[in-house]
Amino acid sequence: MEALDLARWQFGITTVYHFIFVPLTIGLAPLVAIMQTAWVRTGNERWLKLTKFFGKLFLINFALGVVTGIVQEFQFGMNWSEYSRFVGDVFGAPLAMEALAAFFVESTFLGLWIFGWDRLNKRVHLACIWAVAIAVNLSALFILAANSWMQHPVGARYNPETGRAEMESIWAILTNNTLWAAYPHAVAAAFLTAGTFVAGIAAWWMVRLARTQQEDAVELARNVYRPAVILGTVVMLISGAGVALTGDAQGKLMFEQQPGKMASAEALCEGEEGANFSILTIGDLSNSCEGVRHILEVPGLASYLGTGTFSGEDSYLPGVHDVQEEYAERYGETDEAGNPISYTPNLAVTYWSFRLMIGFAAGSALLAVAALWFTRRGRISDNPWLARIGIAAIPTPFIASSFGWIFTEVGRQPWVVAPNPTGIDQIRLLTMRGVSTVVSPGMVLTSMIVFTLLYGVLAVVWFRLIHRYAVEGVPSAVRDESPEAAEDDTDRPLSFAY
């Protein structure tokens, strides 16, 4: 294998590993903040228990996310140095803003939140976790600003003398319409992940305690875990609707900016009016498109997803062959060595990743329906099926988010910076031209094996820690540790005395 293939595999592996932790961090931080807000406002001990419980799980996930994310930046300067040379003037700005304006804030205030329970005023301590919640979502905004620029370059110009893209307007980059289609979708998916995580764990605990039929256990299930199930379910319902609406808007914009990605998502070989949405396709999903047959279809839905119209001239979707011909004419048929350039992404990966993204997201919908049914009219459920569905549903939004990310990135190929035909068409870069010219295949292979093994160990550590503290449940006893509460606690032991 060449350095290009290995570098792509390494970046894909490390990115998917890292992205396991990202949605839960983005979504769970606000939920923990909401739980603590409920405790501060009501004084109800249940919300303090839930804050401590899910706050601990959030910290584990945050720590592993930071560790696995550090590697990404190093790859830009090593395996992908030619890419960094071409886009560094533009790409570096939102990444620097993420580090200075977002990560610095979230790490600083997270430290204050961890160690400030007995040192900070109760409301100041609450403000710390809200600062973390806002900062992690701001961090996602800046990261997606950089990625959206790769999908749809704006706010820059091409300098023919240096052969580089140069930034002209950071405001244009931060107001990129691709960003504001991708960001709400990503945040909604993150809240869906967090809501499923909270509801799934709480549902398992509620059923487990209810089945003991012990008075104290049943009371804990009713007063602590059932409210957590309801909170998670409400978040799932709202964010699930958000995922569907923002995904629809993103699909229509994607059709305008990257028609090849839409065609590949449907394995649509030739252009059609009123194109059907394929539920199942058989045949050779190679880029030649030969022998591809759509077995199960929803009439006109693919055209609606791309154009907003089910039939007629306005519903026309170009096929992968149409896009190949258009791009070959516009950007060239061959590379410098005379080899033909394929402008069609891997059909099998794009087709199935799009469907697996949608299919696994249904796991959260199943849990939401089950939770609403089994907890209706104030009930606490001891039905084992609710516990099973809760546990089974937890990984589904994680997997759906990962497949969504794979679809977004693989569907852009063969571009690492996709062209913008309606704007700065000269700013474009094929993936094969972004890889370093001095890094050998052996070096990339060695680092890929090391990182894969290391990330595998970290994944096991993450799972064991999450499992360990999840099965411990909420703390049996909690108390207000804030300084104002300590002033009224005459029985509290002295921290220093002769």
C-alpha positions in Angstrom: 0.0 0.0 0.0 1.1 3.5 -0.7 1.5 6.3 1.9 -1.7 7.9 0.7 -3.8 4.8 1.4 -2.2 4.2 4.8 -2.5 7.9 5.7 -6.2 7.8 4.9 -6.7 4.6 6.9 -4.9 6.1 9.9 -6.9 9.3 9.8 -10.1 7.4 9.4 -9.4 5.1 12.3 -8.2 7.8 14.7 -11.1 10.1 13.8 -13.8 7.4 14.3 -12.2 6.4 17.6 -12.2 10.1 18.8 -15.7 10.7 17.5 -17.1 8.0 19.8 -16.6 10.4 22.7 -17.5 13.7 21.1 -21.4 13.5 20.8 -21.8 12.4 24.4 -19.5 15.2 25.7 -21.4 17.9 23.7 -24.8 16.6 24.8 -24.2 15.4 28.3 -22.6 18.6 29.6 -25.8 20.7 29.2 -27.9 17.8 30.7 -25.7 17.7 33.8 -26.0 21.5 34.0 -29.8 21.2 33.8 -29.8 18.6 36.6 -27.7 20.9 38.8 -29.9 23.9 38.0 -32.9 21.9 39.1 -31.2 21.1 42.4 -30.1 24.7 43.0 -33.6 26.0 42.3 -35.7 23.3 44.1 -33.2 22.0 46.7 -34.5 18.5 45.9 -31.8 16.0 46.8 -32.7 13.8 43.8 -31.2 16.3 41.4 -28.0 16.5 43.3 -27.6 12.7 43.2 -28.2 12.7 39.5 -25.8 15.6 39.0 -23.0 13.7 40.9 -23.8 10.4 39.1 -24.0 11.6 35.5 -21.3 14.3 36.2 -18.8 11.5 37.0 -19.7 9.7 33.7 -19.3 12.9 31.8 -15.8 13.5 33.3 -14.7 10.0 32.2 -15.9 10.6 28.7 -14.4 14.1 28.5 -11.0 12.9 29.6 -10.8 10.1 27.0 -12.1 12.5 24.3 -9.3 15.0 25.0 -6.6 12.2 24.9 -7.8 10.8 21.6 -8.3 14.2 20.0 -4.7 15.4 20.4 -3.5 13.0 17.7 -5.6 14.7 15.0 -3.6 17.9 14.9 -0.3 16.1 14.6 -1.5 14.2 11.5 -2.1 17.5 9.7 1.5 18.5 10.0 3.0 15.0 9.4 1.0 12.7 7.1 -0.9 15.6 5.5 1.7 18.3 5.3 0.9 19.2 1.7 -2.7 19.7 2.7 -1.6 21.9 5.6 0.7 23.9 3.3 -2.2 24.6 1.0 -5.0 25.4 3.5 -3.0 26.3 6.6 -3.7 30.1 6.4 -7.5 29.4 6.4 -7.8 26.1 8.3 -5.6 27.2 11.2 -7.8 30.2 12.2 -11.0 28.3 13.4 -8.8 25.6 15.0 -6.9 28.3 16.9 -10.2 29.8 18.0 -11.4 26.4 19.2 -8.3 26.0 21.3 -8.2 29.6 22.7 -11.9 30.5 22.9 -13.5 27.1 23.6 -11.1 24.4 24.9 -9.4 26.8 27.3 -12.7 27.9 28.7 -14.2 24.4 29.1 -11.0 22.9 30.7 -10.6 25.9 33.1 -14.2 25.9 34.3 -14.4 22.1 34.4 -11.5 22.2 36.8 -13.4 24.8 38.9 -16.5 22.6 38.8 -14.7 19.5 39.9 -12.8 21.0 42.8 -15.3 23.8 43.7 -18.1 21.9 45.3 -17.1 23.0 48.8 -15.2 26.2 47.9 -17.5 28.2 45.5 -20.8 29.8 46.1 -23.6 27.5 45.0 -24.6 29.7 42.1 -21.1 30.4 41.0 -20.4 26.7 41.0 -23.5 26.2 38.9 -22.3 28.9 36.5 -19.1 26.9 36.0 -20.8 23.8 34.6 -22.9 26.0 32.3 -19.7 27.6 31.1 -18.4 24.1 30.3 -21.7 23.3 28.5 -21.5 26.4 26.4 -17.8 26.0 25.7 -18.1 22.4 24.5 -20.8 23.4 22.0 -18.7 26.4 20.9 -15.8 24.0 20.4 -18.0 22.0 18.1 -18.9 25.1 16.2 -15.2 26.0 15.4 -14.3 22.5 14.5 -17.2 22.3 12.1 -16.4 25.7 10.7 -13.0 24.2 9.6 -14.6 21.1 8.2 -17.4 23.0 6.5 -14.8 25.1 4.7 -13.3 21.9 3.3 -16.8 20.9 2.1 -17.6 24.4 0.7 -14.7 27.0 0.6 -15.7 30.6 1.2 -14.0 33.7 2.6 -10.6 33.0 0.9 -8.8 33.5 -2.3 -6.3 31.4 -4.3 -2.8 32.9 -4.6 -1.2 31.6 -7.8 2.3 32.8 -6.8 2.4 30.7 -3.7 -0.1 28.0 -4.7 -2.0 28.4 -1.5 -5.4 29.4 -0.2 -5.3 32.6 1.7 -8.1 33.8 4.1 -9.9 37.0 3.3 -12.7 37.0 5.8 -13.1 34.9 9.0 -16.6 36.2 9.2 -17.5 34.6 5.9 -16.0 31.3 7.2 -18.0 31.5 10.4 -21.2 32.3 8.4 -20.7 29.6 5.8 -24.1 28.2 4.9 -22.6 24.7 5.0 -21.6 25.3 8.6 -25.0 26.4 9.7 -26.6 23.3 8.1 -24.0 20.9 9.7 -23.8 22.5 13.2 -27.5 22.2 14.2 -27.5 18.7 12.9 -24.4 17.7 14.8 -25.6 19.3 18.0 -29.1 17.7 17.7 -27.4 14.3 17.2 -25.2 14.9 20.3 -28.3 15.7 22.4 -30.0 12.5 21.1 -26.9 10.6 22.1 -26.9 12.1 25.6 -30.6 11.7 26.1 -30.4 8.0 25.1 -27.4 7.6 27.5 -29.3 9.1 30.4 -32.6 7.4 29.7 -31.1 4.0 29.0 -29.0 3.9 32.2 -31.9 5.3 34.4 -34.4 2.9 32.9 -32.2 -0.1 33.7 -31.8 1.1 37.3 -35.5 1.9 37.6 -36.5 -1.6 36.5 -33.8 -3.3 38.6 -34.9 -1.5 41.8 -38.6 -1.9 41.1 -38.2 -5.7 40.7 -36.8 -6.0 44.2 -40.1 -4.9 45.7 -38.3 -3.5 48.6 -39.8 -0.2 49.9 -36.5 1.8 49.9 -35.5 0.5 46.5 -38.9 1.3 44.9 -38.8 4.7 46.5 -35.4 5.4 44.9 -36.7 4.2 41.6 -39.7 6.5 41.8 -38.0 9.6 43.2 -34.6 9.5 41.4 -34.4 7.2 38.3 -37.9 7.8 36.9 -37.3 11.6 36.7 -34.0 10.9 34.9 -35.8 8.6 32.4 -38.4 11.3 31.7 -35.7 13.9 31.3 -33.8 11.7 28.9 -36.9 10.8 27.0 -37.9 14.5 26.5 -34.4 15.3 25.3 -34.6 12.3 22.8 -38.0 13.5 21.4 -36.9 17.1 20.9 -33.5 16.3 19.6 -34.8 13.4 17.4 -37.1 15.9 15.7 -34.2 18.3 15.4 -32.0 15.6 13.8 -34.7 14.9 11.2 -35.4 18.5 10.3 -31.8 19.6 10.2 -30.8 16.5 8.3 -33.4 17.3 5.6 -32.1 20.9 5.3 -28.5 19.6 5.1 -29.4 17.1 2.4 -30.9 19.7 0.2 -27.8 22.0 0.6 -25.5 19.0 0.0 -27.3 18.3 -3.3 -26.6 21.9 -4.4 -22.9 21.8 -3.4 -21.9 18.2 -3.8 -24.3 16.4 -6.2 -21.9 13.5 -6.4 -22.3 12.8 -2.7 -26.1 12.6 -3.1 -25.9 10.4 -6.1 -23.5 8.0 -4.3 -25.7 7.9 -1.2 -28.4 6.5 -3.4 -26.2 4.4 -5.7 -27.9 6.4 -8.5 -26.0 5.6 -11.6 -27.9 7.6 -14.1 -29.8 10.8 -13.6 -33.6 10.6 -12.9 -36.6 12.7 -12.3 -38.6 11.6 -9.3 -35.8 9.4 -8.1 -36.8 6.7 -5.6 -35.1 6.2 -2.2 -33.5 2.8 -2.1 -33.9 0.8 1.0 -32.1 -2.2 -0.4 -29.8 -2.4 -3.3 -28.0 -5.5 -4.7 -25.3 -5.9 -7.3 -21.8 -4.7 -7.6 -21.6 -1.4 -5.7 -18.3 -0.6 -7.3 -17.8 2.8 -8.9 -18.5 1.2 -12.3 -22.2 0.9 -11.2 -22.7 -2.2 -13.3 -25.4 -4.7 -12.3 -26.8 -2.4 -9.5 -30.5 -3.1 -8.9 -32.7 -1.3 -6.3 -34.9 -3.9 -4.7 -36.9 -2.0 -2.1 -37.7 1.7 -2.8 -39.8 4.6 -1.6 -41.2 6.4 -4.7 -39.8 9.9 -5.2 -38.2 10.2 -1.8 -34.6 10.6 -3.0 -35.6 13.5 -5.2 -37.5 15.1 -2.3 -34.4 14.7 0.0 -32.3 16.5 -2.6 -34.6 19.0 -4.3 -37.7 19.3 -2.1 -39.9 17.9 -5.0 -41.1 14.4 -5.5 -41.6 14.5 -9.3 -41.3 16.7 -12.4 -38.4 18.5 -14.0 -37.4 20.2 -10.7 -37.0 16.8 -9.1 -34.1 15.7 -11.4 -31.1 14.1 -9.6 -27.9 13.6 -11.6 -26.3 10.2 -11.4 -22.7 9.3 -10.6 -21.9 9.0 -14.3 -23.3 12.5 -15.0 -21.2 14.0 -12.2 -18.1 12.1 -13.4 -18.5 13.6 -16.9 -19.1 17.1 -15.6 -16.2 17.1 -13.2 -13.8 15.4 -15.7 -14.6 18.2 -18.2 -14.3 20.9 -15.6 -11.3 19.7 -13.5 -9.5 17.3 -15.8 -9.7 13.7 -16.8 -6.2 12.6 -15.7 -3.6 13.4 -13.1 0.0 14.5 -13.7 1.0 10.9 -14.4 -1.7 10.5 -17.0 -3.9 8.2 -14.8 -7.7 8.7 -15.0 -9.2 10.5 -12.0 -12.4 9.1 -10.6 -14.7 11.8 -9.1 -17.0 9.2 -7.7 -16.6 8.3 -4.0 -16.7 4.7 -2.8 -20.3 3.7 -3.6 -20.5 0.8 -1.1 -19.3 3.0 1.8 -21.5 6.0 1.0 -24.6 4.0 0.3 -24.5 1.8 3.4 -23.1 4.4 5.8 -26.1 6.7 4.9 -28.5 3.9 5.7 -26.8 2.7 8.8 -26.8 6.2 10.1 -30.6 6.4 9.8 -31.1 2.8 10.9 -29.2 3.0 14.1 -30.8 6.3 15.0 -34.0 4.3 15.2 -32.7 2.7 18.4 -33.2 6.0 20.3 -36.8 6.2 18.9 -37.6 2.7 20.2 -36.3 3.6 23.6 -38.3 6.8 23.7 -41.6 5.0 22.8 -40.9 2.2 25.3 -40.1 4.7 28.1 -43.2 6.8 27.4 -45.4 3.7 27.5 -43.9 2.0 30.6 -43.8 5.2 32.7 -47.2 6.6 31.6 -49.5 8.1 34.3 -46.7 8.3 36.9 -45.8 4.6 36.9 -42.5 3.1 37.7 -41.9 0.0 35.6 -40.5 -3.4 36.6 -40.8 -4.7 33.0 -37.5 -6.3 32.0 -38.1 -5.4 28.4 -37.7 -1.7 29.3 -34.3 -2.4 30.9 -33.2 -4.5 27.9 -34.3 -1.9 25.4 -32.6 0.8 27.5 -29.2 -1.0 27.5 -29.5 -2.0 23.9 -30.4 1.5 22.7 -27.4 3.2 24.4 -24.8 2.4 21.7 -27.1 3.1 18.8 -26.8 6.9 18.5 -23.0 6.5 19.0 -22.9 4.2 16.0 -25.3 6.3 14.0 -23.1 9.4 14.6 -20.0 7.6 13.5 -21.6 6.4 10.3 -22.9 9.9 9.6 -19.3 11.2 10.0 -18.0 8.5 7.7 -20.7 9.4 5.1 -19.8 13.1 5.3 -16.1 12.5 4.8 -16.0 9.6 2.4 -18.8 11.1 0.3 -16.6 14.2 -0.4 -13.9 12.1 -2.0 -11.8 12.3 -4.1 -11.5 15.9 -2.7 -10.0 16.8 0.6 -11.0 20.4 -0.2 -14.1 20.2 -2.4 -14.4 22.9 -5.2 -17.0 25.6 -4.9 -18.2 26.1 -8.5 -20.4 29.1 -7.6 -17.6 30.9 -5.8 -13.9 30.3 -5.5 -13.6 27.3 -7.8 -9.8 27.6 -7.8 -9.6 26.6 -4.2 -9.7 22.8 -4.5 -7.4 20.0 -3.5 -7.5 16.3 -4.4 -6.8 14.0 -1.5 -3.9 12.4 -3.3 -2.2 15.8 -3.6 -2.6 16.5 0.1 -0.5 13.7 1.5 3.1 14.4 2.6 5.8 13.7 -0.1 8.4 12.7 2.5 6.6 10.4 4.8 7.2 6.8 3.8 4.6 4.0 3.9 6.6 2.2 6.6 6.4 5.2 8.9 2.7 5.7 8.4 2.1 1.9 8.9 4.1 1.8 12.1 2.3 4.8 13.6 -1.1 3.5 12.5 -0.5 0.2 14.2 0.7 1.9 17.4 -2.2 4.3 17.5 -4.8 1.6 16.7 -3.5 -0.6 19.5 -3.3 2.4 21.9 -6.8 3.5 21.1 -8.0 0.0 21.5 -6.6 -0.1 25.0 -8.2 3.3 25.7 -11.6 2.1 24.4 -11.4 -0.8 26.9 -10.5 1.6 29.7 -13.3 3.9 28.8 -15.9 1.1 28.7 -14.7 -0.4 32.0 -14.8 2.9 33.8 -18.2 3.9 32.4 -19.6 0.4 33.3 -18.1 0.4 36.7 -19.6 3.7 37.8 -22.8 3.2 36.0 -23.5 0.0 37.8 -22.7 1.7 41.1 -25.7 4.0 40.6 -26.4 7.3 42.3 -24.6 8.0 45.6 -26.6 6.7 48.6 -26.2 9.9 50.5 -25.3 13.4 49.4 -25.2 16.8 51.1 -24.8 20.4 50.2 -21.1 21.1 50.4 -21.2 24.8 49.4 -19.7 27.4 51.8 -23.1 29.0 52.5 -24.5 25.6 53.7 -21.4 25.1 55.8 -22.1 28.3 57.7 -25.3 26.8 59.0 -23.9 23.3 59.7 -22.7 23.5 63.3 -22.0 19.7 63.3 -19.6 19.9 60.4 -16.0 18.9 61.6 -13.3 21.6 61.5 -10.8 21.4 58.7 -8.1 22.8 61.0 -7.9 22.9 64.8 -5.5 22.9 67.6 
